[in-house]
Amino acid sequence: MRRLLLAALLALALPAAATAQISPGPLARAHQSLEGATQCTKCHGSSAAAMPQLCLSCHKEISWLMAQGRGLHAREGKAPGKSCASCHPDHAGRDFQLVAWPAGGMTRFDHRAAGWTLEGKHAKAACEKCHRSEFRIGPAATISTRKSSAGWVGLESSCVSCHRRDDPHQNSLGPECQRCHDAAGWTPAPKFDHAASRYPLTGKHADVACAKCHLAASLALPVGTDGKRIARFRPLPFAECSSCHSDPHRGQLSAECSSCHVTQGFAVINRQEFNHGATRYPLLGKHRSVTCDACHGRAMARPKPAFAACASCHADAHAGEATLAGAPADCAACHRVDGFAPSTFTIAQHQTTKYPLGGKHQAVLCAKCHTSSAAPGSAKRVVRLRASTTSCASCHADPHGAQPASQICSQCHGDAGWGVIRYAQTAHASTRLPLEGAHAALTCASCHGPKRPGLPAFAVTTSLGKAGVMFRIPEVRCATCHTDPHRTVGIAVRPDTGAGCANCHNSASFRPATIGIAAHAKYSLPLEGAHRAVPCVACHTGLPTSARVSGQGATLIGALRPVGTIGLKAVKGTTCAACHQTPHGTQFASRPDAGRCDACHGTGVFTTSPAFNHDRDAAFPLAGAHTRVLCATCHRTDTTSGVAQVVYRPLPHRCEDCHTAKPSKGGT
């Protein structure tokens, strides 16, 4: 080697003329075309300084690398006094490789000087493993004149420049293998971080072997030359769990497994995201706040708890009393999942029970009647549905002080309210005082209440209860409630007839009285003829001027409660003269009857005298032509006293007293 280097140096030192005559030895096979004494200047030039540029003019790939600052020549070329011949001497024979390895051999070359440190398996690989013609794909190789042979330049540092055919990813992951792999070996990929991928591995996925997913049987993978399936790393389906896992629910639930499950394990449920609405039992109302363990147990010990009936989870709060139409009813028949109370049992449904709700009972809270009590042999309380409804007293206190019949509330009260009394008049008819007429319009409190206008208060010793109502009152006669308007004349009860208030009045009203013309016949003066039309006030003082009598069963018109004193006895008496002034003066005073009116007149009309008989009662009987003579012809009206008065007596009885003219001959 020293001899070769010395020859090369001598060749550089000799003048051009001498060089043409002296050759240190044959050129290497690569430079064989430059053989000959006349071609020395093509490489050596005219001076030693020209030789590097002449070398680069032929080895353009080295010139390009140096211009790019890449490779060994870029580094070595910057060293002062460094020339190509210092590493590439020639004239050492045809088989000389033109490389003087500084470390004493190719295998000892420090690859870091080339700008690419050999690490891992690369450090153990033989030079020829990499410096092969098929790997020389870089720009330097394209520029180089050595197209098909192996060489030291033209290799790239990217993995794919050498391992493209070895890429198990089929170029699906791009050319930057170093993002996942290093030179220590293809597997495993120490730089690969699945968390940085589109599908980070969490939970139990982190423990799954890569081949489970990337060599899955469900993937249609190509087969390599070695007969093995080539793994696929991208793209892989991962949006849904069903891409890798079979559905244990057989399509009964949502296809989105992640809405229920997490990667920590299939039995671990995502309680925050789990959609219970996709199950056969959606969680509504207060069930939403129930913990999963309450139904499914710890660690999902009960994955499919019973849910067909509320009793599957809830104890019977009614101790077996909850029935509908005699059959046991589930809680859902009366309750909602929003809360046990209030019940959804409607009033319409209650109407089908043994105790239909009416009136104010419809507004009563269920708990008022259906109270809770301790279950037999247990401290837990249950709500009783079979409430005691045998009587009003089962729920209501007696407000009447235990008076007789006060326990039979329904006789007077209904469920419309205590203040609504429904004691009918027909029921009152069975008492000592039937309600008739105006009495029927009175309020119960007018007679039975604690404040009775115009009536005495009940005795203090009487127990009336909270309501202050007396059932059996002492007042049953008219006089106990009503003032006697006839008291001043002492005719509250007539001794001669035994007449009381009811003989002349009824309960419809005090006025008008019910006494008529027929009833008046029982008294001193029967009403006959024109007397029937005479107003009561004409004889009975104290009556209002509007009082009148008309027809059979005449009625009085007046107020219900009389004011003042009304006289029943006629003040003027019962004779005609007590009321009527005679128009005859004293003409009939000498008669045995003293001129009684009814001797001649009746009650029908005064102007006729149906009872007077001229032949019987007068001194001058009427006969013959006298029967046709008008009364006024003989009984003339006398006005000498200043008062017109018909003269009935005394009158002359002789013919000549009336007939002064003599009759003509032939007359009678």
C-alpha positions as CSV (number, residue, x, y, z in Angstrom):
1,M,0.0,0.0,0.0
2,R,2.8,2.4,0.8
3,R,4.4,1.8,-2.5
4,L,1.2,2.6,-4.3
5,L,0.8,5.8,-2.4
6,L,4.4,6.8,-3.1
7,A,3.9,6.2,-6.8
8,A,0.9,8.4,-6.8
9,L,2.7,11.2,-5.0
10,L,5.6,11.1,-7.4
11,A,3.3,11.3,-10.3
12,L,1.8,14.5,-8.9
13,A,5.3,16.0,-8.2
14,L,6.8,15.4,-11.7
15,P,6.5,18.0,-14.5
16,A,4.0,17.3,-17.3
17,A,6.7,16.4,-19.8
18,A,8.2,13.9,-17.6
19,T,4.8,12.4,-16.7
20,A,4.2,11.6,-20.3
21,Q,7.2,9.4,-20.1
22,I,6.9,7.8,-16.6
23,S,3.8,5.8,-15.3
24,P,3.7,4.6,-11.7
25,G,1.6,1.6,-12.8
26,P,-1.6,0.6,-14.4
27,L,-4.8,2.4,-13.6
28,A,-7.7,0.7,-11.8
29,R,-10.3,-0.9,-14.0
30,A,-12.7,2.0,-13.5
31,H,-10.1,4.4,-14.9
32,Q,-8.8,2.1,-17.6
33,S,-10.1,4.4,-20.3
34,L,-7.7,7.0,-19.1
35,E,-4.7,4.8,-19.6
36,G,-1.8,6.3,-21.5
37,A,1.0,8.8,-21.0
38,T,-0.9,11.4,-23.0
39,Q,-4.0,11.4,-20.9
40,C,-2.4,12.1,-17.5
41,T,-3.5,15.7,-17.6
42,K,-7.2,14.7,-17.7
43,C,-6.9,13.8,-14.1
44,H,-3.8,15.5,-12.8
45,G,-4.1,18.7,-14.7
46,S,-1.3,21.2,-14.9
47,S,-0.9,21.5,-11.2
48,A,-1.7,19.6,-8.0
49,A,-4.5,22.1,-7.1
50,A,-6.4,21.3,-10.3
51,M,-6.8,17.6,-9.7
52,P,-9.8,17.8,-7.2
53,Q,-11.8,19.8,-9.6
54,L,-11.0,17.5,-12.5
55,C,-12.1,14.5,-10.3
56,L,-15.4,16.3,-9.5
57,S,-15.9,17.1,-13.2
58,C,-16.2,13.3,-13.8
59,H,-17.7,12.3,-10.5
60,K,-20.7,14.6,-10.6
61,E,-22.6,12.7,-8.0
62,I,-19.8,13.6,-5.5
63,S,-20.0,17.2,-6.6
64,W,-23.7,17.2,-6.0
65,L,-23.4,15.6,-2.6
66,M,-20.8,18.1,-1.6
67,A,-23.0,20.9,-2.8
68,Q,-25.8,19.5,-0.7
69,G,-23.5,19.0,2.3
70,R,-24.3,15.4,2.4
71,G,-22.2,12.3,2.9
72,L,-18.5,11.7,3.7
73,H,-17.1,13.9,0.8
74,A,-19.0,16.9,2.0
75,R,-17.3,16.6,5.4
76,E,-13.8,15.5,4.2
77,G,-13.8,18.1,1.4
78,K,-13.9,20.9,4.0
79,A,-10.7,19.6,5.6
80,P,-7.7,21.9,4.7
81,G,-5.2,20.2,2.3
82,K,-7.5,17.3,1.7
83,S,-7.5,15.9,-1.8
84,C,-9.3,13.1,-3.6
85,A,-6.0,11.1,-4.0
86,S,-5.6,11.0,-0.2
87,C,-8.4,8.4,-0.1
88,H,-8.6,7.4,-3.8
89,P,-5.0,6.7,-5.1
90,D,-4.7,5.0,-8.5
91,H,-2.0,3.2,-10.6
92,A,-2.2,0.3,-8.3
93,G,-3.4,-2.2,-10.8
94,R,-6.5,-3.2,-12.5
95,D,-8.1,-4.8,-9.5
96,F,-7.5,-2.0,-7.2
97,Q,-10.8,-0.7,-5.7
98,L,-9.7,3.0,-5.6
99,V,-10.5,3.3,-1.9
100,A,-7.8,3.7,0.8
101,W,-9.9,3.0,3.9
102,P,-8.6,5.2,6.6
103,A,-9.2,2.7,9.4
104,G,-7.5,-0.1,7.6
105,G,-10.5,-1.7,6.0
106,M,-14.0,-1.4,4.8
107,T,-15.5,-3.2,7.7
108,R,-13.7,-0.8,10.1
109,F,-15.1,2.4,8.5
110,D,-16.8,4.7,11.0
111,H,-20.1,5.2,9.3
112,R,-20.8,8.3,11.4
113,A,-18.4,10.1,9.0
114,A,-20.8,9.5,6.2
115,G,-23.5,11.4,8.2
116,W,-25.6,8.3,9.1
117,T,-24.8,6.4,12.2
118,L,-25.3,2.6,12.0
119,E,-27.4,1.5,15.0
120,G,-29.2,-1.7,16.0
121,K,-29.3,-4.3,13.3
122,H,-27.8,-1.9,10.8
123,A,-24.5,-1.9,12.8
124,K,-24.3,-5.7,12.3
125,A,-25.2,-5.8,8.7
126,A,-22.5,-6.4,6.1
127,C,-21.7,-3.4,3.8
128,E,-22.8,-5.2,0.7
129,K,-26.2,-5.8,2.3
130,C,-27.0,-2.1,1.9
131,H,-24.7,-0.8,-0.8
132,R,-26.5,-2.6,-3.6
133,S,-27.5,-1.3,-6.9
134,E,-31.3,-1.8,-6.2
135,F,-31.0,0.5,-3.1
136,R,-29.2,3.3,-5.0
137,I,-32.3,5.3,-5.8
138,G,-31.3,8.7,-4.6
139,P,-30.4,11.7,-6.8
140,A,-26.7,11.0,-6.5
141,A,-27.2,7.6,-8.0
142,T,-29.1,9.1,-10.9
143,I,-26.3,11.5,-11.6
144,S,-23.6,8.8,-11.3
145,T,-22.3,7.0,-14.3
146,R,-22.3,3.7,-12.5
147,K,-25.9,2.6,-13.1
148,S,-26.0,-1.0,-12.4
149,S,-23.1,-1.8,-10.1
150,A,-23.0,-1.5,-6.4
151,G,-21.7,1.7,-5.0
152,W,-21.2,3.9,-2.0
153,V,-23.3,6.8,-3.0
154,G,-27.0,7.1,-4.1
155,L,-28.4,5.5,-0.9
156,E,-30.9,7.4,1.1
157,S,-31.4,7.4,4.9
158,S,-35.2,6.8,4.7
159,C,-36.4,3.3,5.6
160,V,-38.4,2.8,2.4
161,S,-35.4,3.4,0.2
162,C,-34.2,0.0,1.2
163,H,-37.2,-1.7,2.9
164,R,-40.0,-0.7,0.5
165,R,-40.5,-4.3,-0.5
166,D,-40.4,-5.3,3.1
167,D,-43.1,-2.9,4.2
168,P,-45.8,-5.0,5.8
169,H,-48.1,-2.1,5.8
170,Q,-48.3,-1.9,2.1
171,N,-47.5,1.8,2.2
172,S,-50.7,2.4,4.1
173,L,-48.9,4.2,7.0
174,G,-46.6,6.4,4.9
175,P,-42.8,6.4,4.4
176,E,-41.8,7.5,7.9
177,C,-41.2,4.2,9.5
178,Q,-39.0,5.8,12.2
179,R,-42.2,7.2,13.8
180,C,-42.9,3.7,15.1
181,H,-39.8,1.6,14.5
182,D,-36.1,1.8,15.3
183,A,-33.1,-0.1,14.0
184,A,-33.1,-2.6,16.7
185,G,-35.7,-4.7,14.9
186,W,-38.9,-4.6,13.0
187,T,-40.9,-5.9,15.9
188,P,-41.9,-4.6,18.3
189,A,-42.5,-1.0,17.2
190,P,-41.1,0.8,20.3
191,K,-41.8,4.3,19.0
192,F,-45.4,3.6,18.2
193,D,-47.9,5.2,20.7
194,H,-51.4,3.9,20.2
195,A,-52.6,6.8,22.3
196,A,-51.6,9.1,19.4
197,S,-53.5,7.1,16.9
198,R,-57.2,7.6,16.0
199,Y,-58.1,4.8,18.4
200,P,-56.2,5.0,21.7
201,L,-56.1,1.7,23.6
202,T,-57.7,2.0,27.0
203,G,-58.7,-0.5,29.6
204,K,-58.4,-4.1,28.5
205,H,-57.7,-3.1,25.0
206,A,-54.2,-2.2,26.1
207,D,-53.5,-5.9,27.0
208,V,-54.7,-7.3,23.7
209,A,-52.1,-8.6,21.3
210,C,-51.7,-6.6,18.1
211,A,-52.4,-9.7,16.0
212,K,-55.9,-9.9,17.6
213,C,-56.9,-6.8,15.7
214,H,-54.5,-6.5,12.9
215,L,-54.6,-10.2,11.8
216,A,-58.2,-10.7,12.7
217,A,-59.9,-13.5,10.8
218,S,-62.7,-11.1,9.8
219,L,-60.2,-9.1,7.7
220,A,-59.6,-10.0,4.1
221,L,-55.8,-9.9,4.3
222,P,-53.4,-10.7,1.5
223,V,-51.0,-13.6,1.8
224,G,-47.2,-13.0,1.5
225,T,-44.7,-15.0,-0.4
226,D,-44.0,-17.0,2.7
227,G,-47.7,-18.1,2.8
228,K,-48.5,-15.9,5.8
229,R,-51.3,-13.4,6.0
230,I,-50.0,-9.8,5.9
231,A,-51.3,-7.7,8.8
232,R,-53.3,-4.7,8.2
233,F,-52.7,-1.7,10.4
234,R,-54.7,0.9,8.5
235,P,-57.5,1.3,7.8
236,L,-59.2,-0.8,10.4
237,P,-62.9,-0.4,11.4
238,F,-63.1,0.8,15.0
239,A,-66.1,3.3,15.1
240,E,-68.3,0.6,16.8
241,C,-67.5,-2.2,19.1
242,S,-69.4,-4.5,16.8
243,S,-66.5,-4.2,14.3
244,C,-64.6,-6.6,16.5
245,H,-67.1,-8.0,19.1
246,S,-70.2,-10.0,18.5
247,D,-73.4,-8.6,20.0
248,P,-74.3,-10.6,23.1
249,H,-77.6,-8.9,23.2
250,R,-78.6,-10.2,19.8
251,G,-79.8,-6.8,18.5
252,Q,-82.2,-6.2,21.4
253,L,-80.3,-3.1,22.6
254,S,-78.5,-0.3,20.9
255,A,-75.8,-1.1,18.4
256,E,-73.7,1.6,20.1
257,C,-72.0,-0.5,22.7
258,S,-70.1,2.4,24.2
259,S,-73.3,3.8,25.4
260,C,-73.3,1.1,28.1
261,H,-69.9,-0.5,28.2
262,V,-66.3,0.7,28.8
263,T,-63.0,-0.8,27.9
264,Q,-62.3,-1.8,31.5
265,G,-64.4,-4.8,30.9
266,F,-67.6,-5.9,29.5
267,A,-69.2,-6.3,32.9
268,V,-68.2,-2.7,33.8
269,I,-71.0,-0.4,32.8
270,N,-70.6,3.2,31.8
271,R,-73.1,4.5,34.3
272,Q,-72.8,8.1,33.1
273,E,-73.6,7.3,29.5
274,F,-75.7,4.1,29.8
275,N,-79.0,4.6,28.1
276,H,-81.5,2.6,30.1
277,G,-84.2,3.7,27.7
278,A,-82.9,1.3,25.1
279,T,-83.6,-1.6,27.5
280,R,-87.0,-3.3,28.1
281,Y,-87.3,-1.2,31.2
282,P,-86.6,2.5,30.7
283,L,-85.8,4.4,33.8
284,L,-88.3,7.2,34.5
285,G,-89.2,9.4,37.4
286,K,-87.5,8.6,40.6
287,H,-86.0,5.4,39.1
288,R,-83.5,7.7,37.5
289,S,-81.9,8.5,40.8
290,V,-81.6,4.8,41.9
291,T,-78.1,3.5,41.9
292,C,-77.3,0.6,39.5
293,D,-76.3,-1.6,42.5
294,A,-79.7,-1.3,44.0
295,C,-81.2,-3.3,41.2
296,H,-78.2,-5.2,39.6
297,G,-76.1,-5.7,42.7
298,R,-72.4,-5.1,43.1
299,A,-70.4,-5.7,40.0
300,M,-73.6,-6.5,38.1
301,A,-74.3,-9.6,40.1
302,R,-77.8,-9.5,38.8
303,P,-77.5,-8.4,35.1
304,K,-81.2,-9.2,34.4
305,P,-83.3,-8.4,37.5
306,A,-87.0,-9.0,37.4
307,F,-89.1,-5.9,36.5
308,A,-92.5,-7.1,35.3
309,A,-94.1,-6.0,38.5
310,C,-93.3,-3.3,41.1
311,A,-93.4,-6.0,43.7
312,S,-90.2,-7.4,42.2
313,C,-88.3,-4.6,43.9
314,H,-90.7,-2.9,46.3
315,A,-92.3,-4.3,49.4
316,D,-96.1,-4.2,49.5
317,A,-97.0,-1.0,51.2
318,H,-100.6,-2.1,51.7
319,A,-100.2,-5.5,53.3
320,G,-102.1,-7.3,50.6
321,E,-105.1,-5.0,50.6
322,A,-104.4,-3.6,47.1
323,T,-107.0,-5.3,44.9
324,L,-109.0,-4.2,42.0
325,A,-112.3,-6.1,41.2
326,G,-111.1,-8.7,43.8
327,A,-107.8,-9.4,42.1
328,P,-104.4,-8.3,43.4
329,A,-103.3,-5.1,41.7
330,D,-99.8,-4.1,40.9
331,C,-98.5,-0.8,42.2
332,A,-98.6,0.8,38.8
333,A,-102.4,0.6,38.9
334,C,-102.5,3.5,41.4
335,H,-98.9,4.9,41.5
336,R,-96.4,6.5,39.2
337,V,-92.7,6.3,39.1
338,D,-92.5,10.0,39.8
339,G,-93.3,9.2,43.4
340,F,-95.4,7.0,45.6
341,A,-97.7,9.9,46.4
342,P,-100.0,11.2,45.2
343,S,-101.9,8.2,44.0
344,T,-103.2,8.1,40.5
345,F,-106.3,6.3,41.6
346,T,-109.0,8.5,40.2
347,I,-112.3,9.6,41.7
348,A,-114.0,7.7,38.8
349,Q,-112.3,4.5,39.9
350,H,-113.2,5.2,43.5
351,Q,-116.9,5.3,42.5
352,T,-116.6,1.5,41.7
353,T,-115.6,0.7,45.3
354,K,-117.8,0.1,48.3
355,Y,-117.5,3.7,49.2
356,P,-118.1,6.1,46.2
357,L,-116.8,9.6,46.8
358,G,-119.2,12.5,46.4
359,G,-119.3,16.2,47.2
360,K,-116.5,17.4,49.5
361,H,-115.2,13.9,50.0
362,Q,-113.7,14.2,46.5
363,A,-111.3,16.9,47.7
364,V,-110.1,15.0,50.7
365,L,-106.5,13.8,50.6
366,C,-106.2,10.0,50.4
367,A,-104.1,9.9,53.5
368,K,-106.9,11.4,55.5
369,C,-108.8,8.2,55.3
370,H,-106.1,5.7,54.3
371,T,-103.8,6.1,57.2
372,S,-100.6,4.2,57.9
373,S,-100.0,1.9,60.8
374,A,-97.4,-0.6,61.8
375,A,-97.6,-4.0,60.1
376,P,-98.2,-7.0,62.4
377,G,-94.9,-8.2,63.7
378,S,-92.9,-5.5,61.9
379,A,-91.8,-2.0,62.6
380,K,-92.5,-1.0,59.0
381,R,-95.7,1.0,58.5
382,V,-98.2,0.1,55.8
383,V,-101.0,2.3,54.3
384,R,-104.4,0.7,54.9
385,L,-106.7,0.7,51.9
386,R,-109.6,-0.9,53.6
387,A,-110.6,2.2,55.6
388,S,-113.5,2.0,58.0
389,T,-116.5,3.7,56.5
390,T,-119.4,2.2,58.4
391,S,-120.8,5.6,59.5
392,C,-120.0,9.3,59.5
393,A,-118.8,8.9,63.1
394,S,-115.9,6.7,61.8
395,C,-114.3,9.9,60.6
396,H,-116.2,12.8,62.0
397,A,-116.9,13.9,65.7
398,D,-120.5,14.4,66.7
399,P,-121.1,18.2,66.7
400,H,-124.6,17.8,68.3
401,G,-123.7,16.8,71.8
402,A,-125.0,13.2,71.5
403,Q,-128.6,14.3,71.1
404,P,-131.1,11.6,70.1
405,A,-130.7,10.8,66.4
406,S,-127.5,12.8,66.1
407,Q,-125.6,9.7,65.0
408,I,-127.7,9.3,61.9
409,C,-125.9,12.1,60.1
410,S,-127.3,11.2,56.7
411,Q,-130.8,12.3,57.7
412,C,-129.8,15.9,57.6
413,H,-126.4,16.1,55.9
414,G,-124.8,15.0,52.7
415,D,-121.2,15.0,51.4
416,A,-121.8,18.5,49.8
417,G,-120.8,20.1,53.1
418,W,-122.0,20.4,56.7
419,G,-123.7,23.6,56.0
420,V,-125.9,22.1,53.3
421,I,-128.9,20.6,55.2
422,R,-131.0,18.2,53.2
423,Y,-133.6,17.4,55.8
424,A,-136.7,17.2,53.6
425,Q,-140.2,18.6,54.4
426,T,-141.6,15.1,54.0
427,A,-139.3,14.0,56.8
428,H,-140.3,17.0,59.0
429,A,-143.9,15.9,58.5
430,S,-143.3,13.0,60.8
431,T,-142.4,15.4,63.7
432,R,-144.7,17.3,66.0
433,L,-144.6,20.3,63.6
434,P,-144.9,19.6,59.9
435,L,-143.4,22.3,57.7
436,E,-146.1,23.8,55.6
437,G,-146.6,27.1,53.8
438,A,-144.4,29.9,55.0
439,H,-142.8,27.6,57.6
440,A,-141.3,25.7,54.7
441,A,-139.3,28.7,53.6
442,L,-137.7,29.3,57.0
443,T,-134.1,28.2,57.6
444,C,-133.5,25.4,60.0
445,A,-131.5,27.9,62.2
446,S,-134.6,30.1,62.6
447,C,-136.0,27.5,65.0
448,H,-133.2,25.0,65.8
449,G,-130.1,27.3,65.7
450,P,-128.4,29.0,68.7
451,K,-129.6,32.4,67.5
452,R,-133.3,32.4,67.0
453,P,-134.7,35.8,66.2
454,G,-137.8,36.5,68.2
455,L,-137.5,33.2,70.1
456,P,-136.1,32.5,73.5
457,A,-132.5,31.1,73.7
458,F,-132.1,27.5,74.7
459,A,-131.4,26.6,78.3
460,V,-127.7,26.9,79.3
461,T,-127.8,23.4,80.7
462,T,-128.8,21.9,77.4
463,S,-125.9,20.1,75.6
464,L,-126.1,21.2,72.0
465,G,-122.6,20.3,71.0
466,K,-120.3,22.3,68.8
467,A,-123.0,23.1,66.2
468,G,-125.3,24.6,68.8
469,V,-128.4,23.0,67.2
470,M,-131.4,21.8,69.2
471,F,-133.2,18.9,67.5
472,R,-136.4,18.7,69.6
473,I,-137.6,22.2,70.2
474,P,-140.5,23.0,72.6
475,E,-142.3,25.4,70.2
476,V,-145.1,23.6,68.3
477,R,-148.0,26.0,68.9
478,C,-148.6,29.2,67.0
479,A,-148.7,31.3,70.1
480,T,-145.2,30.1,71.2
481,C,-143.7,31.8,68.2
482,H,-146.2,34.4,67.0
483,T,-147.7,37.3,69.0
484,D,-151.6,37.1,69.4
485,P,-152.9,40.1,67.5
486,H,-156.3,39.6,69.1
487,R,-155.2,39.5,72.7
488,T,-156.8,42.8,73.8
489,V,-160.3,41.6,73.1
490,G,-159.7,38.3,74.7
491,I,-160.5,36.1,71.8
492,A,-157.3,34.1,71.4
493,V,-159.6,31.1,71.7
494,R,-163.4,31.7,71.4
495,P,-165.2,30.0,74.3
496,D,-168.4,29.5,72.2
497,T,-166.7,27.8,69.3
498,G,-163.3,26.6,70.7
499,A,-161.7,28.4,67.7
500,G,-157.9,28.9,67.7
501,C,-155.4,30.4,65.1
502,A,-155.9,27.5,62.7
503,N,-159.6,28.2,62.4
504,C,-158.9,31.5,60.6
505,H,-155.3,31.3,59.5
506,N,-152.9,28.8,57.9
507,S,-149.1,28.5,57.7
508,A,-149.0,30.1,54.2
509,S,-149.3,33.5,55.7
510,F,-151.1,35.3,58.6
511,R,-152.9,37.5,56.1
512,P,-155.2,36.8,54.4
513,A,-157.2,34.8,56.9
514,T,-158.7,31.6,55.7
515,I,-162.2,32.1,57.3
516,G,-164.9,32.4,54.6
517,I,-168.6,33.2,54.3
518,A,-169.6,29.7,55.2
519,A,-167.4,29.7,58.3
520,H,-168.8,33.1,59.3
521,A,-172.3,31.5,59.6
522,K,-171.0,29.9,62.8
523,Y,-170.7,33.3,64.5
524,S,-173.3,35.9,65.6
525,L,-173.9,37.3,62.1
526,P,-174.0,35.0,59.1
527,L,-173.0,36.8,56.0
528,E,-175.9,36.8,53.5
529,G,-177.0,38.9,50.6
530,A,-175.2,42.2,50.2
531,H,-173.4,41.5,53.5
532,R,-171.2,39.1,51.5
533,A,-169.6,42.1,49.7
534,V,-169.0,44.2,52.8
535,P,-165.3,44.6,53.6
536,C,-164.2,43.0,56.9
537,V,-162.9,46.4,58.1
538,A,-166.5,47.8,58.0
539,C,-167.3,45.6,61.0
540,H,-163.9,44.5,62.4
541,T,-161.7,47.4,63.5
542,G,-157.9,47.1,63.3
543,L,-157.7,45.6,59.9
544,P,-155.7,47.4,57.2
545,T,-157.9,49.2,54.7
546,S,-156.8,46.9,51.9
547,A,-158.4,43.9,53.6
548,R,-161.4,42.6,51.7
549,V,-163.6,39.6,51.6
550,S,-164.8,38.1,48.3
551,G,-166.9,35.2,47.5
552,Q,-167.2,31.8,49.2
553,G,-164.1,31.1,51.2
554,A,-163.2,34.8,51.3
555,T,-159.5,35.7,52.1
556,L,-157.9,38.6,53.9
557,I,-155.1,40.5,52.1
558,G,-152.4,41.7,54.5
559,A,-149.0,41.2,56.0
560,L,-147.6,37.9,57.4
561,R,-147.1,39.2,60.9
562,P,-149.9,41.4,62.2
563,V,-149.1,44.9,63.5
564,G,-151.1,46.1,66.5
565,T,-154.4,44.6,67.6
566,I,-157.0,43.3,65.3
567,G,-160.6,43.1,66.8
568,L,-162.6,40.1,66.0
569,K,-166.0,41.1,67.6
570,A,-168.1,43.5,65.6
571,V,-168.0,46.9,67.4
572,K,-171.5,48.1,66.3
573,G,-173.4,44.9,67.1
574,T,-175.3,42.6,64.8
575,T,-178.5,44.6,64.2
576,C,-179.2,46.5,61.1
577,A,-179.5,49.7,63.0
578,A,-176.0,49.1,64.4
579,C,-174.6,49.7,61.0
580,H,-177.4,51.2,58.9
581,Q,-179.3,54.5,59.4
582,T,-183.1,54.2,58.8
583,P,-184.4,56.3,55.8
584,H,-187.9,56.2,57.3
585,G,-187.4,58.3,60.3
586,T,-189.9,57.5,63.1
587,Q,-192.7,56.4,60.8
588,F,-192.6,52.8,62.0
589,A,-191.7,53.4,65.7
590,S,-195.3,52.7,66.8
591,R,-195.2,49.3,65.3
592,P,-195.0,46.4,67.7
593,D,-191.5,45.4,66.3
594,A,-190.4,49.1,66.6
595,G,-189.8,49.1,62.9
596,R,-187.3,46.3,62.6
597,C,-185.6,46.5,59.2
598,D,-185.8,42.8,58.5
599,A,-189.6,43.0,58.9
600,C,-189.7,44.3,55.4
601,H,-186.2,44.1,53.9
602,G,-183.8,41.3,53.3
603,T,-180.0,41.4,53.0
604,G,-180.0,41.2,49.3
605,V,-180.9,44.8,48.5
606,F,-182.5,47.6,50.5
607,T,-184.7,49.0,47.7
608,T,-186.9,46.0,47.7
609,S,-189.0,44.7,50.5
610,P,-189.4,41.0,49.9
611,A,-190.7,40.4,53.5
612,F,-193.4,43.1,53.4
613,N,-197.0,42.0,52.6
614,H,-199.3,45.0,51.9
615,D,-202.4,43.0,52.5
616,R,-201.1,41.5,55.8
617,D,-198.9,44.2,57.2
618,A,-200.6,47.5,56.1
619,A,-203.9,49.0,57.1
620,F,-205.0,49.3,53.5
621,P,-205.0,46.0,51.6
622,L,-204.4,46.3,47.9
623,A,-207.1,44.9,45.7
624,G,-208.4,45.4,42.2
625,A,-206.9,48.1,40.2
626,H,-204.8,49.1,43.3
627,T,-202.5,46.2,42.7
628,R,-201.3,47.8,39.5
629,V,-200.6,51.2,41.0
630,L,-197.0,52.1,41.5
631,C,-195.8,52.5,45.1
632,A,-194.6,56.1,44.4
633,T,-198.1,57.1,43.4
634,C,-199.3,56.8,47.0
635,H,-196.0,57.0,48.8
636,R,-194.6,60.3,47.8
637,T,-191.3,61.9,48.8
638,D,-191.5,64.6,51.4
639,T,-188.8,67.3,51.4
640,T,-190.4,69.7,53.9
641,S,-187.9,68.8,56.6
642,G,-185.0,69.4,54.4
643,V,-184.3,65.7,54.0
644,A,-186.0,63.7,51.3
645,Q,-188.0,61.0,52.9
646,V,-190.5,58.6,51.4
647,V,-193.8,58.8,53.4
648,Y,-195.2,55.4,54.2
649,R,-197.4,56.3,57.1
650,P,-199.7,57.9,58.0
651,L,-201.6,57.9,54.7
652,P,-205.4,58.5,54.0
653,H,-207.4,55.4,53.4
654,R,-210.6,56.9,51.8
655,C,-211.2,56.9,48.1
656,E,-211.9,60.6,48.0
657,D,-208.6,61.3,49.6
658,C,-207.0,60.1,46.4
659,H,-209.7,60.3,43.8
660,T,-211.1,63.8,43.8
661,A,-212.6,63.9,40.3
662,K,-216.1,62.4,39.7
663,P,-216.4,59.6,37.2
664,S,-218.3,60.2,33.9
665,K,-221.6,58.6,33.1
666,G,-221.4,55.1,32.1
667,G,-218.2,54.8,34.1
668,T,-217.6,52.5,37.0
